[in-house]
Amino acid sequence: MAVLTLLGCSGPEEPGSQSGRGGETPEQAVEDLFALLSDGEFASAASLAVPEQSALAALAEGAAVEDVVSGIRDGDEGIATNFWTGFAQSIESFLAQGVDVVGSEAVSTEGVDFTIVEIVTGAGDIHHVATRDVDGHRVDLFATFGPALAGRLYPQIELLFETQSEDATFILSHMREQVPSLYRAVETPDLAPNVVQDLLQLIELITRIN
């Protein structure tokens, strides 16, 4: 089975959260996400990601530390919009094929509950998207796209540790909360050994410095 990766991807609203609720079910969250991406509704798609994760994932693309901190503290809808814009551009042909949800499975990793939604493209390729219930069901970026992000995140996280600034410490504390999602990513079917190693090295770094 293949795994969906970042192919070339460079109630009242509360601070630090996306506006709007997630999907009523994990399957709906995934269906809605791909429908919005296909329609170019990237700002709306932003609400279907787990809050704070888009800002943290932006580190892999070289986002400024102050922008990441702002995204975590004030809501990361802007960064999430950019994330999904780039993502949609990288899988344009994938979106054109169409995506159907064919099943889901509830799992628990490191005490955190996930639902793994299986999707199939018009070309017959099978992929998996991890979701969590966070004020509605939302896509967990690190559990789903961790294999593509880990190698690029490692040097950025290492740099934050070396700077030891207040902003760096703040970001690192929030990265520590993503460890269960990264462990979930390790369980992605058919990962190459070097990708598994990238994920485990990132987890080791994050847990060592927090």
RABEL-V830571 format. One record per helix or strand of 3 or more residues. SS is the DSSP state (hx for helix, st for strand). FROM is the first residue (numbers start at 1). LEN is the number of residues. If there is no record, write none. Layout:
ss: [SS:SS]
from: [FROM:FROM]
len: [LEN:LEN]
This chain:
ss: [hx:hx:hx:hx:hx:hx:st:st:st:st:hx:hx:hx:hx]
from: [26:42:53:65:77:92:99:112:126:137:141:166:179:193]
len: [13:5:9:10:14:6:11:10:8:3:23:11:8:16]
